Protein backbone atom coordinates (compact mmCIF):
# COMPACT_ATOMS: atom_id res chain seq x y z
CA UNK A 1 0.00 0.00 0.00
CA UNK A 2 1.05 3.50 -0.70
CA UNK A 3 2.01 5.81 2.16
CA UNK A 4 0.85 8.85 0.20
CA UNK A 5 -2.18 10.69 1.44
CA UNK A 6 -4.24 13.49 -0.04
CA UNK A 7 -3.75 17.00 1.32
CA UNK A 8 -5.44 20.34 0.65
CA UNK A 9 -3.55 23.59 0.19
CA UNK A 10 -4.96 26.82 1.61
CA UNK A 11 -3.98 30.40 0.77
CA UNK A 12 -2.42 32.15 3.77
CA UNK A 13 -3.95 35.52 2.82
CA UNK A 14 -7.58 34.86 1.80
CA UNK A 15 -7.87 31.32 3.32
CA UNK A 16 -9.47 29.74 0.27
CA UNK A 17 -8.65 26.10 -0.38
CA UNK A 18 -7.25 26.21 -3.91
CA UNK A 19 -5.19 23.08 -4.51
CA UNK A 20 -5.15 19.38 -3.73
CA UNK A 21 -1.97 17.38 -3.66
CA UNK A 22 -0.40 14.20 -2.33
CA UNK A 23 2.44 13.71 0.09
CA UNK A 24 4.15 10.91 1.92
CA UNK A 25 3.64 11.63 5.62
CA UNK A 26 6.53 9.38 6.65
CA UNK A 27 9.07 11.24 4.50
CA UNK A 28 7.72 14.77 5.17
CA UNK A 29 6.08 14.90 8.60
CA UNK A 30 6.02 18.72 8.74
CA UNK A 31 3.36 20.85 7.11
CA UNK A 32 4.04 21.69 3.50
CA UNK A 33 4.28 25.37 2.45
CA UNK A 34 4.47 26.20 -1.27
CA UNK A 35 4.33 29.41 -3.28
CA UNK A 36 1.33 29.04 -5.62
CA UNK A 37 -1.05 31.26 -7.61
CA UNK A 38 -4.31 32.20 -5.87
CA UNK A 39 -7.14 33.05 -8.26
CA UNK A 40 -8.99 35.07 -5.61
CA UNK A 41 -5.98 37.20 -4.64
CA UNK A 42 -4.81 37.29 -8.29
CA UNK A 43 -1.15 36.84 -7.31
CA UNK A 44 1.35 34.28 -6.08
CA UNK A 45 0.98 33.66 -2.35
CA UNK A 46 2.11 31.07 0.13
CA UNK A 47 -0.19 28.07 0.40
CA UNK A 48 0.01 25.81 3.42
CA UNK A 49 -1.25 22.35 4.10
CA UNK A 50 -4.58 22.20 5.93
CA UNK A 51 -5.59 19.60 8.50
Biopython code that builds the backbone (N, CA, C, O; Angstrom):
import numpy as np
from Bio.PDB.StructureBuilder import StructureBuilder

atoms = [
    (1, "UNK", "N", (0.824, -1.196, 0.000)),
    (1, "UNK", "CA", (0.000, 0.000, 0.000)),
    (1, "UNK", "C", (0.857, 1.244, 0.000)),
    (1, "UNK", "O", (1.962, 1.268, 0.543)),
    (2, "UNK", "N", (0.336, 2.246, -0.605)),
    (2, "UNK", "CA", (1.054, 3.504, -0.698)),
    (2, "UNK", "C", (0.943, 4.280, 0.607)),
    (2, "UNK", "O", (-0.093, 4.248, 1.273)),
    (3, "UNK", "N", (2.008, 4.973, 0.965)),
    (3, "UNK", "CA", (2.006, 5.807, 2.159)),
    (3, "UNK", "C", (1.538, 7.225, 1.854)),
    (3, "UNK", "O", (1.401, 8.044, 2.763)),
    (4, "UNK", "N", (1.293, 7.517, 0.585)),
    (4, "UNK", "CA", (0.851, 8.852, 0.200)),
    (4, "UNK", "C", (-0.575, 9.097, 0.669)),
    (4, "UNK", "O", (-1.414, 8.196, 0.664)),
    (5, "UNK", "N", (-0.825, 10.318, 1.067)),
    (5, "UNK", "CA", (-2.180, 10.694, 1.440)),
    (5, "UNK", "C", (-2.519, 12.031, 0.787)),
    (5, "UNK", "O", (-1.630, 12.807, 0.437)),
    (6, "UNK", "N", (-3.779, 12.280, 0.634)),
    (6, "UNK", "CA", (-4.244, 13.486, -0.039)),
    (6, "UNK", "C", (-4.258, 14.649, 0.948)),
    (6, "UNK", "O", (-4.709, 14.510, 2.085)),
    (7, "UNK", "N", (-3.758, 15.797, 0.495)),
    (7, "UNK", "CA", (-3.749, 16.995, 1.324)),
    (7, "UNK", "C", (-4.384, 18.145, 0.548)),
    (7, "UNK", "O", (-4.410, 18.128, -0.683)),
    (8, "UNK", "N", (-4.888, 19.129, 1.255)),
    (8, "UNK", "CA", (-5.441, 20.340, 0.650)),
    (8, "UNK", "C", (-4.524, 21.498, 0.972)),
    (8, "UNK", "O", (-3.939, 21.565, 2.053)),
    (9, "UNK", "N", (-4.404, 22.416, 0.017)),
    (9, "UNK", "CA", (-3.553, 23.589, 0.188)),
    (9, "UNK", "C", (-4.428, 24.830, 0.297)),
    (9, "UNK", "O", (-5.320, 25.051, -0.522)),
    (10, "UNK", "N", (-4.158, 25.642, 1.327)),
    (10, "UNK", "CA", (-4.962, 26.821, 1.612)),
    (10, "UNK", "C", (-4.108, 28.078, 1.496)),
    (10, "UNK", "O", (-2.961, 28.102, 1.942)),
    (11, "UNK", "N", (-4.674, 29.121, 0.894)),
    (11, "UNK", "CA", (-3.977, 30.402, 0.770)),
    (11, "UNK", "C", (-3.828, 31.027, 2.158)),
    (11, "UNK", "O", (-4.771, 31.022, 2.949)),
    (12, "UNK", "N", (-2.659, 31.558, 2.447)),
    (12, "UNK", "CA", (-2.422, 32.145, 3.768)),
    (12, "UNK", "C", (-3.019, 33.546, 3.898)),
    (12, "UNK", "O", (-3.148, 34.057, 5.011)),
    (13, "UNK", "N", (-3.385, 34.174, 2.774)),
    (13, "UNK", "CA", (-3.950, 35.522, 2.824)),
    (13, "UNK", "C", (-5.479, 35.495, 2.864)),
    (13, "UNK", "O", (-6.085, 36.053, 3.779)),
    (14, "UNK", "N", (-6.104, 34.848, 1.874)),
    (14, "UNK", "CA", (-7.576, 34.855, 1.804)),
    (14, "UNK", "C", (-8.213, 33.596, 2.392)),
    (14, "UNK", "O", (-9.430, 33.561, 2.577)),
    (15, "UNK", "N", (-7.431, 32.575, 2.685)),
    (15, "UNK", "CA", (-7.869, 31.324, 3.323)),
    (15, "UNK", "C", (-8.834, 30.507, 2.471)),
    (15, "UNK", "O", (-9.666, 29.774, 3.006)),
    (16, "UNK", "N", (-8.728, 30.629, 1.153)),
    (16, "UNK", "CA", (-9.470, 29.745, 0.270)),
    (16, "UNK", "C", (-8.645, 28.484, 0.029)),
    (16, "UNK", "O", (-7.419, 28.541, -0.076)),
    (17, "UNK", "N", (-9.325, 27.360, -0.055)),
    (17, "UNK", "CA", (-8.652, 26.100, -0.376)),
    (17, "UNK", "C", (-8.609, 25.994, -1.894)),
    (17, "UNK", "O", (-9.641, 25.808, -2.537)),
    (18, "UNK", "N", (-7.410, 26.113, -2.466)),
    (18, "UNK", "CA", (-7.251, 26.215, -3.910)),
    (18, "UNK", "C", (-6.720, 24.952, -4.564)),
    (18, "UNK", "O", (-7.074, 24.668, -5.708)),
    (19, "UNK", "N", (-5.893, 24.197, -3.888)),
    (19, "UNK", "CA", (-5.186, 23.080, -4.509)),
    (19, "UNK", "C", (-5.308, 21.821, -3.671)),
    (19, "UNK", "O", (-5.433, 21.873, -2.447)),
    (20, "UNK", "N", (-5.269, 20.684, -4.361)),
    (20, "UNK", "CA", (-5.149, 19.379, -3.727)),
    (20, "UNK", "C", (-3.851, 18.760, -4.194)),
    (20, "UNK", "O", (-3.425, 18.963, -5.332)),
    (21, "UNK", "N", (-3.225, 18.005, -3.312)),
    (21, "UNK", "CA", (-1.966, 17.378, -3.661)),
    (21, "UNK", "C", (-1.823, 16.088, -2.868)),
    (21, "UNK", "O", (-2.701, 15.717, -2.089)),
    (22, "UNK", "N", (-0.703, 15.415, -3.081)),
    (22, "UNK", "CA", (-0.404, 14.198, -2.334)),
    (22, "UNK", "C", (0.959, 14.336, -1.695)),
    (22, "UNK", "O", (1.852, 14.978, -2.248)),
    (23, "UNK", "N", (1.119, 13.736, -0.533)),
    (23, "UNK", "CA", (2.436, 13.712, 0.086)),
    (23, "UNK", "C", (2.583, 12.458, 0.929)),
    (23, "UNK", "O", (1.607, 11.892, 1.421)),
    (24, "UNK", "N", (3.822, 12.046, 1.079)),
    (24, "UNK", "CA", (4.146, 10.906, 1.918)),
    (24, "UNK", "C", (4.392, 11.438, 3.325)),
    (24, "UNK", "O", (5.354, 12.173, 3.548)),
    (25, "UNK", "N", (3.543, 11.078, 4.264)),
    (25, "UNK", "CA", (3.641, 11.625, 5.619)),
    (25, "UNK", "C", (4.826, 11.062, 6.402)),
    (25, "UNK", "O", (5.263, 11.665, 7.383)),
    (26, "UNK", "N", (5.344, 9.917, 5.978)),
    (26, "UNK", "CA", (6.533, 9.376, 6.650)),
    (26, "UNK", "C", (7.791, 10.139, 6.248)),
    (26, "UNK", "O", (8.673, 10.358, 7.077)),
    (27, "UNK", "N", (7.880, 10.546, 4.977)),
    (27, "UNK", "CA", (9.074, 11.243, 4.502)),
    (27, "UNK", "C", (9.045, 12.734, 4.836)),
    (27, "UNK", "O", (10.094, 13.334, 5.072)),
    (28, "UNK", "N", (7.856, 13.336, 4.858)),
    (28, "UNK", "CA", (7.720, 14.767, 5.168)),
    (28, "UNK", "C", (6.675, 14.949, 6.262)),
    (28, "UNK", "O", (5.513, 15.222, 5.960)),
    (29, "UNK", "N", (7.064, 14.806, 7.517)),
    (29, "UNK", "CA", (6.083, 14.905, 8.601)),
    (29, "UNK", "C", (5.612, 16.338, 8.880)),
    (29, "UNK", "O", (4.535, 16.534, 9.442)),
    (30, "UNK", "N", (6.412, 17.335, 8.493)),
    (30, "UNK", "CA", (6.023, 18.725, 8.739)),
    (30, "UNK", "C", (5.009, 19.184, 7.707)),
    (30, "UNK", "O", (4.837, 18.571, 6.654)),
    (31, "UNK", "N", (4.339, 20.287, 8.041)),
    (31, "UNK", "CA", (3.365, 20.850, 7.108)),
    (31, "UNK", "C", (4.058, 21.463, 5.906)),
    (31, "UNK", "O", (5.086, 22.129, 6.030)),
    (32, "UNK", "N", (3.487, 21.229, 4.766)),
    (32, "UNK", "CA", (4.035, 21.690, 3.502)),
    (32, "UNK", "C", (3.611, 23.141, 3.250)),
    (32, "UNK", "O", (2.448, 23.494, 3.450)),
    (33, "UNK", "N", (4.555, 23.977, 2.811)),
    (33, "UNK", "CA", (4.278, 25.368, 2.447)),
    (33, "UNK", "C", (4.890, 25.614, 1.071)),
    (33, "UNK", "O", (6.094, 25.451, 0.875)),
    (34, "UNK", "N", (4.033, 26.014, 0.112)),
    (34, "UNK", "CA", (4.468, 26.196, -1.275)),
    (34, "UNK", "C", (3.938, 27.529, -1.785)),
    (34, "UNK", "O", (2.840, 27.959, -1.430)),
    (35, "UNK", "N", (4.740, 28.172, -2.623)),
    (35, "UNK", "CA", (4.332, 29.411, -3.285)),
    (35, "UNK", "C", (3.514, 29.029, -4.527)),
    (35, "UNK", "O", (4.040, 28.427, -5.463)),
    (36, "UNK", "N", (2.225, 29.385, -4.525)),
    (36, "UNK", "CA", (1.327, 29.040, -5.625)),
    (36, "UNK", "C", (0.484, 30.257, -5.996)),
    (36, "UNK", "O", (0.440, 31.243, -5.261)),
    (37, "UNK", "N", (-0.189, 30.175, -7.157)),
    (37, "UNK", "CA", (-1.050, 31.262, -7.608)),
    (37, "UNK", "C", (-2.439, 31.100, -7.009)),
    (37, "UNK", "O", (-3.027, 30.020, -7.070)),
    (38, "UNK", "N", (-2.964, 32.182, -6.429)),
    (38, "UNK", "CA", (-4.313, 32.200, -5.870)),
    (38, "UNK", "C", (-5.205, 32.983, -6.824)),
    (38, "UNK", "O", (-4.920, 34.142, -7.128)),
    (39, "UNK", "N", (-6.284, 32.362, -7.300)),
    (39, "UNK", "CA", (-7.139, 33.050, -8.261)),
    (39, "UNK", "C", (-8.048, 34.083, -7.606)),
    (39, "UNK", "O", (-8.607, 34.925, -8.309)),
    (40, "UNK", "N", (-8.214, 34.051, -6.296)),
    (40, "UNK", "CA", (-8.993, 35.072, -5.609)),
    (40, "UNK", "C", (-8.143, 36.299, -5.285)),
    (40, "UNK", "O", (-8.620, 37.430, -5.382)),
    (41, "UNK", "N", (-6.903, 36.081, -4.906)),
    (41, "UNK", "CA", (-5.979, 37.202, -4.638)),
    (41, "UNK", "C", (-5.372, 37.746, -5.925)),
    (41, "UNK", "O", (-4.906, 38.885, -5.958)),
    (42, "UNK", "N", (-5.375, 36.945, -6.979)),
    (42, "UNK", "CA", (-4.811, 37.293, -8.288)),
    (42, "UNK", "C", (-3.301, 37.528, -8.238)),
    (42, "UNK", "O", (-2.775, 38.384, -8.949)),
    (43, "UNK", "N", (-2.606, 36.755, -7.387)),
    (43, "UNK", "CA", (-1.150, 36.844, -7.313)),
    (43, "UNK", "C", (-0.604, 35.572, -6.683)),
    (43, "UNK", "O", (-1.363, 34.742, -6.180)),
    (44, "UNK", "N", (0.700, 35.426, -6.712)),
    (44, "UNK", "CA", (1.353, 34.281, -6.084)),
    (44, "UNK", "C", (1.443, 34.537, -4.581)),
    (44, "UNK", "O", (1.932, 35.577, -4.139)),
    (45, "UNK", "N", (0.964, 33.574, -3.816)),
    (45, "UNK", "CA", (0.983, 33.663, -2.351)),
    (45, "UNK", "C", (1.448, 32.327, -1.790)),
    (45, "UNK", "O", (1.529, 31.332, -2.512)),
    (46, "UNK", "N", (1.746, 32.315, -0.526)),
    (46, "UNK", "CA", (2.112, 31.075, 0.127)),
    (46, "UNK", "C", (0.838, 30.278, 0.413)),
    (46, "UNK", "O", (-0.160, 30.814, 0.894)),
    (47, "UNK", "N", (0.904, 28.998, 0.105)),
    (47, "UNK", "CA", (-0.190, 28.071, 0.396)),
    (47, "UNK", "C", (0.332, 27.031, 1.374)),
    (47, "UNK", "O", (1.402, 26.457, 1.168)),
    (48, "UNK", "N", (-0.419, 26.792, 2.431)),
    (48, "UNK", "CA", (0.012, 25.812, 3.419)),
    (48, "UNK", "C", (-0.961, 24.642, 3.473)),
    (48, "UNK", "O", (-2.120, 24.744, 3.070)),
    (49, "UNK", "N", (-0.466, 23.566, 3.968)),
    (49, "UNK", "CA", (-1.253, 22.350, 4.096)),
    (49, "UNK", "C", (-2.300, 22.525, 5.201)),
    (49, "UNK", "O", (-1.989, 23.026, 6.281)),
    (50, "UNK", "N", (-3.531, 22.113, 4.925)),
    (50, "UNK", "CA", (-4.581, 22.196, 5.931)),
    (50, "UNK", "C", (-4.678, 20.859, 6.661)),
    (50, "UNK", "O", (-4.084, 19.870, 6.233)),
    (51, "UNK", "N", (-5.408, 20.829, 7.735)),
    (51, "UNK", "CA", (-5.585, 19.596, 8.503)),
    (51, "UNK", "C", (-6.483, 18.620, 7.791)),
    (51, "UNK", "O", (-6.737, 17.529, 8.301)),
]
sb = StructureBuilder()
sb.init_structure("model")
sb.init_model(0)
sb.init_chain("A")
sb.init_seg("    ")
for serial, (resi, resn, name, xyz) in enumerate(atoms, 1):
    if name == "N":
        sb.init_residue(resn, " ", resi, " ")
    sb.init_atom(name, np.array(xyz, "f"), 0.0, 1.0, " ", f" {name:<3s}", serial, name[0])
structure = sb.get_structure()
